[in-house]
Amino acid sequence: MDGFTAALALLGVALLGVATVHVCAAWLRVDSTPLEAQPFGSGLQPEEDAMSRFHVRWYPVTLLFLAFDMEMVFM
């Protein structure tokens, strides 16, 4: 078997494995409908989208927190 045939055989085995995993996942899942949005944190409704951007002033605060937090880890 030359190199090209071996590479095609390996590709076929990989694709068969991926297809098998997808079929098993679809067969074993409980429900295929997505969950509807529910309240979080003691039943409060979210005020903004989860993907909203943070204000730029929080980045230096975050960096300071991480710096002092790592200092405490090594103390």
N, C-alpha and C positions, 0 to 999 in steps of 0.2 A: 504494500500500500504506500503510495507516494505521499508527500507532505500535504498536497492540496486535498486529497481525499480524506486524510486524517483530520484536517482542519474543518472540512465540511461535516464529517461525522461528529466531531466535538461540538460544532455549532448546532447540529440537529439534536444532540443529547441535551444541550443547554436549553434550547427552545422547548423541548419536550418537558424538561423539568419545570420551567417557568409556567408553561400551560397547565401542568399538573397541579402546581401550587395554587394558581388562580381558580381552577375548577374546584379544588378542595376547599378553598376559602369561601367561594360562593355557595357551596353545598353545606358548609358547617355554620355559616353566619346565622344569627338569630332573626334579624329583621333587616330588610334592605332599604327601608324608608329612613331618611335622616331624622334625627330628633328635632323637635321644634324648640325654639329659644325659650328658656326657662329662667326665672329669677335666680340670682346667686347671692351669697353672703347674707344669710338670715332673711331671705325672701325679698331683698331690695332689688328693684329693677335697675339694670345698668344705665348709667347716665350718658355714656358715649360708646362708640364702637371700639372693639378690642384692638383694632389695627390703627387707632388714631396716633398721631405723632405727639411726642413730648416737647415741651418748650425747651429752648436751647439752654436756659439757665439751670436745668437739672443735670446736665452733663458734668460740669465741674463739681457739683455736689456729689454725684455718683463716683467720680474719680477720687475725691477726697475720702469718701466712705470706704472705697476699696483699698486705698493706700493704708488707712488706719486699721482696717479689718485685717489685712495681711500682716501688718505689724503685730497685731494681737495674736495672730496664729503662731508666729515665730517666737513670741515671748514665753 
